[in-house]
Amino acid sequence: MYAMCQKAEVAGPLDVTGLAVAAFEDMPLKQALVFVRTNQQNIEDLSWAFENSNSAEEFEQRVKELKGLPGG
């Protein structure tokens, strides 16, 4: 969600991501927004991996690179 919001130049992509988390996880919006803000760096990292991948396998490889896992 965050990557799509950035690509579309939506104002407040973290807020939109929080709204999506609240809806998907069926949690209160305030709790979802705290979750998103607390995990902002991870969300941004995953967004980068998504934007720079052309396949599921490539996305998985990028995530491994970010986390310093073997095969990365």
PDB file of N, CA, C and O in Angstrom:
ATOM      1  N   MET A   1       0.830  -1.177   0.000  1.00  0.00           N
ATOM      2  CA  MET A   1       0.000   0.000   0.000  1.00  0.00           C
ATOM      3  C   MET A   1       0.881   1.251   0.000  1.00  0.00           C
ATOM      4  O   MET A   1       0.635   2.199  -0.746  1.00  0.00           O
ATOM      5  N   TYR A   2       1.894   1.236   0.835  1.00  0.00           N
ATOM      6  CA  TYR A   2       2.777   2.400   0.927  1.00  0.00           C
ATOM      7  C   TYR A   2       3.442   2.687  -0.417  1.00  0.00           C
ATOM      8  O   TYR A   2       3.498   3.840  -0.845  1.00  0.00           O
ATOM      9  N   ALA A   3       3.939   1.659  -1.078  1.00  0.00           N
ATOM     10  CA  ALA A   3       4.599   1.845  -2.376  1.00  0.00           C
ATOM     11  C   ALA A   3       3.634   2.403  -3.408  1.00  0.00           C
ATOM     12  O   ALA A   3       3.998   3.285  -4.186  1.00  0.00           O
ATOM     13  N   MET A   4       2.416   1.902  -3.422  1.00  0.00           N
ATOM     14  CA  MET A   4       1.427   2.387  -4.386  1.00  0.00           C
ATOM     15  C   MET A   4       1.066   3.839  -4.111  1.00  0.00           C
ATOM     16  O   MET A   4       0.887   4.623  -5.043  1.00  0.00           O
ATOM     17  N   CYS A   5       0.957   4.201  -2.839  1.00  0.00           N
ATOM     18  CA  CYS A   5       0.653   5.590  -2.477  1.00  0.00           C
ATOM     19  C   CYS A   5       1.779   6.523  -2.905  1.00  0.00           C
ATOM     20  O   CYS A   5       1.532   7.618  -3.409  1.00  0.00           O
ATOM     21  N   GLN A   6       3.014   6.083  -2.701  1.00  0.00           N
ATOM     22  CA  GLN A   6       4.152   6.901  -3.122  1.00  0.00           C
ATOM     23  C   GLN A   6       4.151   7.093  -4.633  1.00  0.00           C
ATOM     24  O   GLN A   6       4.351   8.203  -5.126  1.00  0.00           O
ATOM     25  N   LYS A   7       3.926   6.008  -5.360  1.00  0.00           N
ATOM     26  CA  LYS A   7       3.924   6.069  -6.818  1.00  0.00           C
ATOM     27  C   LYS A   7       2.839   7.024  -7.326  1.00  0.00           C
ATOM     28  O   LYS A   7       3.046   7.748  -8.300  1.00  0.00           O
ATOM     29  N   ALA A   8       1.690   7.019  -6.662  1.00  0.00           N
ATOM     30  CA  ALA A   8       0.577   7.881  -7.054  1.00  0.00           C
ATOM     31  C   ALA A   8       0.697   9.284  -6.455  1.00  0.00           C
ATOM     32  O   ALA A   8      -0.172  10.131  -6.662  1.00  0.00           O
ATOM     33  N   GLU A   9       1.780   9.522  -5.712  1.00  0.00           N
ATOM     34  CA  GLU A   9       2.034  10.813  -5.071  1.00  0.00           C
ATOM     35  C   GLU A   9       0.885  11.233  -4.162  1.00  0.00           C
ATOM     36  O   GLU A   9       0.488  12.398  -4.136  1.00  0.00           O
ATOM     37  N   VAL A  10       0.358  10.260  -3.415  1.00  0.00           N
ATOM     38  CA  VAL A  10      -0.697  10.514  -2.445  1.00  0.00           C
ATOM     39  C   VAL A  10      -0.090  11.212  -1.230  1.00  0.00           C
ATOM     40  O   VAL A  10       0.956  10.803  -0.725  1.00  0.00           O
ATOM     41  N   ALA A  11      -0.752  12.260  -0.773  1.00  0.00           N
ATOM     42  CA  ALA A  11      -0.299  12.942   0.433  1.00  0.00           C
ATOM     43  C   ALA A  11      -0.537  12.021   1.632  1.00  0.00           C
ATOM     44  O   ALA A  11      -1.608  11.426   1.754  1.00  0.00           O
ATOM     45  N   GLY A  12       0.438  11.903   2.499  1.00  0.00           N
ATOM     46  CA  GLY A  12       0.291  11.074   3.691  1.00  0.00           C
ATOM     47  C   GLY A  12       0.228   9.588   3.437  1.00  0.00           C
ATOM     48  O   GLY A  12      -0.709   8.931   3.891  1.00  0.00           O
ATOM     49  N   PRO A  13       1.211   9.025   2.713  1.00  0.00           N
ATOM     50  CA  PRO A  13       1.151   7.588   2.419  1.00  0.00           C
ATOM     51  C   PRO A  13       1.150   6.705   3.669  1.00  0.00           C
ATOM     52  O   PRO A  13       0.572   5.619   3.651  1.00  0.00           O
ATOM     53  N   LEU A  14       1.789   7.154   4.754  1.00  0.00           N
ATOM     54  CA  LEU A  14       1.768   6.356   5.979  1.00  0.00           C
ATOM     55  C   LEU A  14       0.367   6.333   6.592  1.00  0.00           C
ATOM     56  O   LEU A  14      -0.054   5.314   7.140  1.00  0.00           O
ATOM     57  N   ASP A  15      -0.349   7.443   6.502  1.00  0.00           N
ATOM     58  CA  ASP A  15      -1.714   7.478   7.021  1.00  0.00           C
ATOM     59  C   ASP A  15      -2.626   6.549   6.223  1.00  0.00           C
ATOM     60  O   ASP A  15      -3.458   5.849   6.800  1.00  0.00           O
ATOM     61  N   VAL A  16      -2.474   6.541   4.908  1.00  0.00           N
ATOM     62  CA  VAL A  16      -3.275   5.655   4.065  1.00  0.00           C
ATOM     63  C   VAL A  16      -2.911   4.200   4.371  1.00  0.00           C
ATOM     64  O   VAL A  16      -3.786   3.335   4.421  1.00  0.00           O
ATOM     65  N   THR A  17      -1.631   3.939   4.573  1.00  0.00           N
ATOM     66  CA  THR A  17      -1.193   2.594   4.925  1.00  0.00           C
ATOM     67  C   THR A  17      -1.799   2.175   6.256  1.00  0.00           C
ATOM     68  O   THR A  17      -2.228   1.032   6.412  1.00  0.00           O
ATOM     69  N   GLY A  18      -1.836   3.089   7.209  1.00  0.00           N
ATOM     70  CA  GLY A  18      -2.466   2.801   8.504  1.00  0.00           C
ATOM     71  C   GLY A  18      -3.939   2.475   8.356  1.00  0.00           C
ATOM     72  O   GLY A  18      -4.447   1.568   9.015  1.00  0.00           O
ATOM     73  N   LEU A  19      -4.621   3.202   7.504  1.00  0.00           N
ATOM     74  CA  LEU A  19      -6.033   2.928   7.242  1.00  0.00           C
ATOM     75  C   LEU A  19      -6.207   1.538   6.642  1.00  0.00           C
ATOM     76  O   LEU A  19      -7.120   0.805   7.023  1.00  0.00           O
ATOM     77  N   ALA A  20      -5.340   1.175   5.713  1.00  0.00           N
ATOM     78  CA  ALA A  20      -5.397  -0.152   5.098  1.00  0.00           C
ATOM     79  C   ALA A  20      -5.131  -1.249   6.136  1.00  0.00           C
ATOM     80  O   ALA A  20      -5.812  -2.275   6.145  1.00  0.00           O
ATOM     81  N   VAL A  21      -4.149  -1.032   7.001  1.00  0.00           N
ATOM     82  CA  VAL A  21      -3.853  -2.015   8.051  1.00  0.00           C
ATOM     83  C   VAL A  21      -5.055  -2.171   8.967  1.00  0.00           C
ATOM     84  O   VAL A  21      -5.428  -3.288   9.324  1.00  0.00           O
ATOM     85  N   ALA A  22      -5.664  -1.051   9.351  1.00  0.00           N
ATOM     86  CA  ALA A  22      -6.841  -1.110  10.223  1.00  0.00           C
ATOM     87  C   ALA A  22      -7.960  -1.920   9.589  1.00  0.00           C
ATOM     88  O   ALA A  22      -8.598  -2.736  10.254  1.00  0.00           O
ATOM     89  N   ALA A  23      -8.195  -1.697   8.317  1.00  0.00           N
ATOM     90  CA  ALA A  23      -9.266  -2.414   7.623  1.00  0.00           C
ATOM     91  C   ALA A  23      -8.919  -3.890   7.460  1.00  0.00           C
ATOM     92  O   ALA A  23      -9.757  -4.756   7.712  1.00  0.00           O
ATOM     93  N   PHE A  24      -7.704  -4.176   7.046  1.00  0.00           N
ATOM     94  CA  PHE A  24      -7.304  -5.553   6.781  1.00  0.00           C
ATOM     95  C   PHE A  24      -7.233  -6.381   8.059  1.00  0.00           C
ATOM     96  O   PHE A  24      -7.648  -7.540   8.081  1.00  0.00           O
ATOM     97  N   GLU A  25      -6.713  -5.785   9.111  1.00  0.00           N
ATOM     98  CA  GLU A  25      -6.527  -6.506  10.374  1.00  0.00           C
ATOM     99  C   GLU A  25      -7.719  -6.347  11.316  1.00  0.00           C
ATOM    100  O   GLU A  25      -7.734  -6.922  12.404  1.00  0.00           O
ATOM    101  N   ASP A  26      -8.708  -5.573  10.902  1.00  0.00           N
ATOM    102  CA  ASP A  26      -9.893  -5.317  11.723  1.00  0.00           C
ATOM    103  C   ASP A  26      -9.488  -4.818  13.114  1.00  0.00           C
ATOM    104  O   ASP A  26      -9.895  -5.366  14.139  1.00  0.00           O
ATOM    105  N   MET A  27      -8.667  -3.752  13.112  1.00  0.00           N
ATOM    106  CA  MET A  27      -8.208  -3.172  14.367  1.00  0.00           C
ATOM    107  C   MET A  27      -8.582  -1.697  14.396  1.00  0.00           C
ATOM    108  O   MET A  27      -8.828  -1.107  13.344  1.00  0.00           O
ATOM    109  N   PRO A  28      -8.628  -1.098  15.561  1.00  0.00           N
ATOM    110  CA  PRO A  28      -8.924   0.332  15.649  1.00  0.00           C
ATOM    111  C   PRO A  28      -7.899   1.154  14.868  1.00  0.00           C
ATOM    112  O   PRO A  28      -6.713   0.826  14.847  1.00  0.00           O
ATOM    113  N   LEU A  29      -8.363   2.209  14.235  1.00  0.00           N
ATOM    114  CA  LEU A  29      -7.483   3.046  13.408  1.00  0.00           C
ATOM    115  C   LEU A  29      -6.305   3.581  14.205  1.00  0.00           C
ATOM    116  O   LEU A  29      -5.175   3.568  13.717  1.00  0.00           O
ATOM    117  N   LYS A  30      -6.547   4.046  15.412  1.00  0.00           N
ATOM    118  CA  LYS A  30      -5.456   4.602  16.227  1.00  0.00           C
ATOM    119  C   LYS A  30      -4.365   3.555  16.449  1.00  0.00           C
ATOM    120  O   LYS A  30      -3.178   3.868  16.349  1.00  0.00           O
ATOM    121  N   GLN A  31      -4.751   2.336  16.744  1.00  0.00           N
ATOM    122  CA  GLN A  31      -3.788   1.249  16.954  1.00  0.00           C
ATOM    123  C   GLN A  31      -3.020   0.955  15.666  1.00  0.00           C
ATOM    124  O   GLN A  31      -1.810   0.731  15.704  1.00  0.00           O
ATOM    125  N   ALA A  32      -3.705   0.954  14.545  1.00  0.00           N
ATOM    126  CA  ALA A  32      -3.052   0.698  13.261  1.00  0.00           C
ATOM    127  C   ALA A  32      -2.061   1.804  12.921  1.00  0.00           C
ATOM    128  O   ALA A  32      -0.973   1.527  12.417  1.00  0.00           O
ATOM    129  N   LEU A  33      -2.425   3.044  13.189  1.00  0.00           N
ATOM    130  CA  LEU A  33      -1.519   4.159  12.903  1.00  0.00           C
ATOM    131  C   LEU A  33      -0.270   4.099  13.776  1.00  0.00           C
ATOM    132  O   LEU A  33       0.829   4.403  13.312  1.00  0.00           O
ATOM    133  N   VAL A  34      -0.434   3.711  15.032  1.00  0.00           N
ATOM    134  CA  VAL A  34       0.721   3.552  15.915  1.00  0.00           C
ATOM    135  C   VAL A  34       1.616   2.428  15.381  1.00  0.00           C
ATOM    136  O   VAL A  34       2.839   2.562  15.353  1.00  0.00           O
ATOM    137  N   PHE A  35       1.001   1.327  14.961  1.00  0.00           N
ATOM    138  CA  PHE A  35       1.759   0.214  14.395  1.00  0.00           C
ATOM    139  C   PHE A  35       2.568   0.665  13.178  1.00  0.00           C
ATOM    140  O   PHE A  35       3.752   0.350  13.062  1.00  0.00           O
ATOM    141  N   VAL A  36       1.926   1.400  12.278  1.00  0.00           N
ATOM    142  CA  VAL A  36       2.592   1.854  11.055  1.00  0.00           C
ATOM    143  C   VAL A  36       3.725   2.811  11.388  1.00  0.00           C
ATOM    144  O   VAL A  36       4.817   2.688  10.832  1.00  0.00           O
ATOM    145  N   ARG A  37       3.489   3.753  12.275  1.00  0.00           N
ATOM    146  CA  ARG A  37       4.541   4.719  12.640  1.00  0.00           C
ATOM    147  C   ARG A  37       5.711   4.022  13.333  1.00  0.00           C
ATOM    148  O   ARG A  37       6.870   4.374  13.114  1.00  0.00           O
ATOM    149  N   THR A  38       5.401   3.038  14.165  1.00  0.00           N
ATOM    150  CA  THR A  38       6.440   2.302  14.873  1.00  0.00           C
ATOM    151  C   THR A  38       7.291   1.489  13.906  1.00  0.00           C
ATOM    152  O   THR A  38       8.484   1.288  14.138  1.00  0.00           O
ATOM    153  N   ASN A  39       6.683   1.028  12.835  1.00  0.00           N
ATOM    154  CA  ASN A  39       7.371   0.179  11.855  1.00  0.00           C
ATOM    155  C   ASN A  39       7.674   0.923  10.551  1.00  0.00           C
ATOM    156  O   ASN A  39       7.814   0.298   9.499  1.00  0.00           O
ATOM    157  N   GLN A  40       7.773   2.216  10.613  1.00  0.00           N
ATOM    158  CA  GLN A  40       7.949   3.041   9.418  1.00  0.00           C
ATOM    159  C   GLN A  40       9.165   2.621   8.593  1.00  0.00           C
ATOM    160  O   GLN A  40       9.065   2.514   7.371  1.00  0.00           O
ATOM    161  N   GLN A  41      10.294   2.386   9.226  1.00  0.00           N
ATOM    162  CA  GLN A  41      11.501   2.022   8.469  1.00  0.00           C
ATOM    163  C   GLN A  41      11.321   0.701   7.748  1.00  0.00           C
ATOM    164  O   GLN A  41      11.723   0.565   6.593  1.00  0.00           O
ATOM    165  N   ASN A  42      10.719  -0.283   8.420  1.00  0.00           N
ATOM    166  CA  ASN A  42      10.468  -1.569   7.769  1.00  0.00           C
ATOM    167  C   ASN A  42       9.525  -1.414   6.587  1.00  0.00           C
ATOM    168  O   ASN A  42       9.724  -2.039   5.546  1.00  0.00           O
ATOM    169  N   ILE A  43       8.504  -0.587   6.742  1.00  0.00           N
ATOM    170  CA  ILE A  43       7.553  -0.343   5.657  1.00  0.00           C
ATOM    171  C   ILE A  43       8.250   0.319   4.476  1.00  0.00           C
ATOM    172  O   ILE A  43       8.027  -0.054   3.325  1.00  0.00           O
ATOM    173  N   GLU A  44       9.087   1.293   4.764  1.00  0.00           N
ATOM    174  CA  GLU A  44       9.830   1.964   3.696  1.00  0.00           C
ATOM    175  C   GLU A  44      10.794   0.994   3.006  1.00  0.00           C
ATOM    176  O   GLU A  44      10.950   1.037   1.785  1.00  0.00           O
ATOM    177  N   ASP A  45      11.434   0.128   3.779  1.00  0.00           N
ATOM    178  CA  ASP A  45      12.347  -0.865   3.203  1.00  0.00           C
ATOM    179  C   ASP A  45      11.593  -1.836   2.290  1.00  0.00           C
ATOM    180  O   ASP A  45      12.052  -2.139   1.188  1.00  0.00           O
ATOM    181  N   LEU A  46      10.449  -2.317   2.744  1.00  0.00           N
ATOM    182  CA  LEU A  46       9.647  -3.232   1.927  1.00  0.00           C
ATOM    183  C   LEU A  46       9.129  -2.539   0.677  1.00  0.00           C
ATOM    184  O   LEU A  46       9.039  -3.149  -0.388  1.00  0.00           O
ATOM    185  N   SER A  47       8.791  -1.274   0.810  1.00  0.00           N
ATOM    186  CA  SER A  47       8.345  -0.500  -0.343  1.00  0.00           C
ATOM    187  C   SER A  47       9.459  -0.408  -1.375  1.00  0.00           C
ATOM    188  O   SER A  47       9.216  -0.572  -2.570  1.00  0.00           O
ATOM    189  N   TRP A  48      10.672  -0.149  -0.921  1.00  0.00           N
ATOM    190  CA  TRP A  48      11.824  -0.084  -1.824  1.00  0.00           C
ATOM    191  C   TRP A  48      12.007  -1.422  -2.539  1.00  0.00           C
ATOM    192  O   TRP A  48      12.214  -1.464  -3.752  1.00  0.00           O
ATOM    193  N   ALA A  49      11.929  -2.517  -1.773  1.00  0.00           N
ATOM    194  CA  ALA A  49      12.114  -3.850  -2.361  1.00  0.00           C
ATOM    195  C   ALA A  49      11.029  -4.124  -3.399  1.00  0.00           C
ATOM    196  O   ALA A  49      11.311  -4.683  -4.459  1.00  0.00           O
ATOM    197  N   PHE A  50       9.810  -3.741  -3.106  1.00  0.00           N
ATOM    198  CA  PHE A  50       8.694  -3.948  -4.029  1.00  0.00           C
ATOM    199  C   PHE A  50       8.898  -3.138  -5.311  1.00  0.00           C
ATOM    200  O   PHE A  50       8.728  -3.657  -6.414  1.00  0.00           O
ATOM    201  N   GLU A  51       9.256  -1.887  -5.161  1.00  0.00           N
ATOM    202  CA  GLU A  51       9.443  -0.997  -6.311  1.00  0.00           C
ATOM    203  C   GLU A  51      10.611  -1.427  -7.195  1.00  0.00           C
ATOM    204  O   GLU A  51      10.624  -1.140  -8.392  1.00  0.00           O
ATOM    205  N   ASN A  52      11.582  -2.107  -6.614  1.00  0.00           N
ATOM    206  CA  ASN A  52      12.785  -2.488  -7.348  1.00  0.00           C
ATOM    207  C   ASN A  52      12.832  -3.966  -7.713  1.00  0.00           C
ATOM    208  O   ASN A  52      13.906  -4.530  -7.925  1.00  0.00           O
ATOM    209  N   SER A  53      11.661  -4.586  -7.784  1.00  0.00           N
ATOM    210  CA  SER A  53      11.571  -6.004  -8.126  1.00  0.00           C
ATOM    211  C   SER A  53      10.599  -6.210  -9.274  1.00  0.00           C
ATOM    212  O   SER A  53       9.585  -5.521  -9.384  1.00  0.00           O
ATOM    213  N   ASN A  54      10.925  -7.161 -10.118  1.00  0.00           N
ATOM    214  CA  ASN A  54      10.060  -7.481 -11.259  1.00  0.00           C
ATOM    215  C   ASN A  54       9.360  -8.828 -11.119  1.00  0.00           C
ATOM    216  O   ASN A  54       8.607  -9.238 -12.001  1.00  0.00           O
ATOM    217  N   SER A  55       9.613  -9.514 -10.004  1.00  0.00           N
ATOM    218  CA  SER A  55       8.986 -10.812  -9.767  1.00  0.00           C
ATOM    219  C   SER A  55       8.960 -11.067  -8.266  1.00  0.00           C
ATOM    220  O   SER A  55       9.610 -10.374  -7.483  1.00  0.00           O
ATOM    221  N   ALA A  56       8.190 -12.082  -7.890  1.00  0.00           N
ATOM    222  CA  ALA A  56       8.137 -12.463  -6.479  1.00  0.00           C
ATOM    223  C   ALA A  56       9.502 -12.927  -5.986  1.00  0.00           C
ATOM    224  O   ALA A  56       9.896 -12.642  -4.855  1.00  0.00           O
ATOM    225  N   GLU A  57      10.209 -13.635  -6.838  1.00  0.00           N
ATOM    226  CA  GLU A  57      11.532 -14.133  -6.464  1.00  0.00           C
ATOM    227  C   GLU A  57      12.515 -12.980  -6.253  1.00  0.00           C
ATOM    228  O   GLU A  57      13.317 -12.985  -5.319  1.00  0.00           O
ATOM    229  N   GLU A  58      12.430 -12.003  -7.140  1.00  0.00           N
ATOM    230  CA  GLU A  58      13.313 -10.842  -7.011  1.00  0.00           C
ATOM    231  C   GLU A  58      12.976 -10.044  -5.749  1.00  0.00           C
ATOM    232  O   GLU A  58      13.874  -9.550  -5.066  1.00  0.00           O
ATOM    233  N   PHE A  59      11.687  -9.918  -5.441  1.00  0.00           N
ATOM    234  CA  PHE A  59      11.264  -9.241  -4.212  1.00  0.00           C
ATOM    235  C   PHE A  59      11.843  -9.970  -2.998  1.00  0.00           C
ATOM    236  O   PHE A  59      12.382  -9.341  -2.087  1.00  0.00           O
ATOM    237  N   GLU A  60      11.728 -11.285  -2.994  1.00  0.00           N
ATOM    238  CA  GLU A  60      12.263 -12.076  -1.886  1.00  0.00           C
ATOM    239  C   GLU A  60      13.769 -11.857  -1.749  1.00  0.00           C
ATOM    240  O   GLU A  60      14.281 -11.743  -0.635  1.00  0.00           O
ATOM    241  N   GLN A  61      14.467 -11.798  -2.860  1.00  0.00           N
ATOM    242  CA  GLN A  61      15.915 -11.561  -2.853  1.00  0.00           C
ATOM    243  C   GLN A  61      16.231 -10.180  -2.270  1.00  0.00           C
ATOM    244  O   GLN A  61      17.158 -10.039  -1.472  1.00  0.00           O
ATOM    245  N   ARG A  62      15.469  -9.177  -2.664  1.00  0.00           N
ATOM    246  CA  ARG A  62      15.695  -7.810  -2.160  1.00  0.00           C
ATOM    247  C   ARG A  62      15.470  -7.747  -0.646  1.00  0.00           C
ATOM    248  O   ARG A  62      16.223  -7.088   0.070  1.00  0.00           O
ATOM    249  N   VAL A  63      14.432  -8.433  -0.166  1.00  0.00           N
ATOM    250  CA  VAL A  63      14.150  -8.443   1.270  1.00  0.00           C
ATOM    251  C   VAL A  63      15.299  -9.117   2.006  1.00  0.00           C
ATOM    252  O   VAL A  63      15.706  -8.656   3.072  1.00  0.00           O
ATOM    253  N   LYS A  64      15.823 -10.201   1.451  1.00  0.00           N
ATOM    254  CA  LYS A  64      16.978 -10.863   2.071  1.00  0.00           C
ATOM    255  C   LYS A  64      18.167  -9.923   2.103  1.00  0.00           C
ATOM    256  O   LYS A  64      18.898  -9.895   3.093  1.00  0.00           O
ATOM    257  N   GLU A  65      18.379  -9.154   1.048  1.00  0.00           N
ATOM    258  CA  GLU A  65      19.476  -8.188   1.017  1.00  0.00           C
ATOM    259  C   GLU A  65      19.316  -7.151   2.130  1.00  0.00           C
ATOM    260  O   GLU A  65      20.281  -6.809   2.814  1.00  0.00           O
ATOM    261  N   LEU A  66      18.097  -6.661   2.302  1.00  0.00           N
ATOM    262  CA  LEU A  66      17.828  -5.651   3.320  1.00  0.00           C
ATOM    263  C   LEU A  66      18.111  -6.175   4.720  1.00  0.00           C
ATOM    264  O   LEU A  66      18.640  -5.458   5.571  1.00  0.00           O
ATOM    265  N   LYS A  67      17.759  -7.411   4.944  1.00  0.00           N
ATOM    266  CA  LYS A  67      17.877  -7.990   6.279  1.00  0.00           C
ATOM    267  C   LYS A  67      19.193  -8.709   6.499  1.00  0.00           C
ATOM    268  O   LYS A  67      19.444  -9.222   7.589  1.00  0.00           O
ATOM    269  N   GLY A  68      20.043  -8.754   5.473  1.00  0.00           N
ATOM    270  CA  GLY A  68      21.343  -9.401   5.610  1.00  0.00           C
ATOM    271  C   GLY A  68      21.261 -10.897   5.806  1.00  0.00           C
ATOM    272  O   GLY A  68      22.101 -11.491   6.482  1.00  0.00           O
ATOM    273  N   LEU A  69      20.231 -11.516   5.205  1.00  0.00           N
ATOM    274  CA  LEU A  69      20.054 -12.957   5.326  1.00  0.00           C
ATOM    275  C   LEU A  69      20.881 -13.693   4.277  1.00  0.00           C
ATOM    276  O   LEU A  69      21.228 -13.116   3.246  1.00  0.00           O
ATOM    277  N   PRO A  70      21.195 -14.953   4.529  1.00  0.00           N
ATOM    278  CA  PRO A  70      21.928 -15.749   3.528  1.00  0.00           C
ATOM    279  C   PRO A  70      21.166 -15.783   2.202  1.00  0.00           C
ATOM    280  O   PRO A  70      19.937 -15.842   2.180  1.00  0.00           O
ATOM    281  N   GLY A  71      21.895 -15.747   1.131  1.00  0.00           N
ATOM    282  CA  GLY A  71      21.276 -15.712  -0.194  1.00  0.00           C
ATOM    283  C   GLY A  71      20.968 -14.292  -0.623  1.00  0.00           C
ATOM    284  O   GLY A  71      20.399 -14.071  -1.692  1.00  0.00           O
ATOM    285  N   GLY A  72      21.341 -13.326   0.207  1.00  0.00           N
ATOM    286  CA  GLY A  72      21.053 -11.925  -0.084  1.00  0.00           C
ATOM    287  C   GLY A  72      22.249 -11.180  -0.572  1.00  0.00           C
ATOM    288  O   GLY A  72      22.158  -9.987  -0.857  1.00  0.00           O
TER     289      GLY A  72
END
